[in-house]
């Protein structure tokens, strides 16, 4: 089991002007949290409007954040769902 310690930012989900998921902005939010000193980020919680996203959008958000922060930043993914594809 991996021990989690330190500060983690619960990321909001980035949307564009048409209310579609915005992967570039999501990646920028994640990088910004790491630059501010966060030890890790939490993707897809209630702060992130996760229950409004499709499974594909949630998967994309997690991938975008993982790619943006790299392997040295801890990543927590919210996996519960009320909405199914």
ABEGO torsion letter per residue (X at the ends): XBBBBEBBBBBBBBBBAAGBBBAAAAAAAAAAAAAAGBABBBBGBAAAGAAABBAAAAAAAAAAAAAAAEAABBBBBBABBABBX
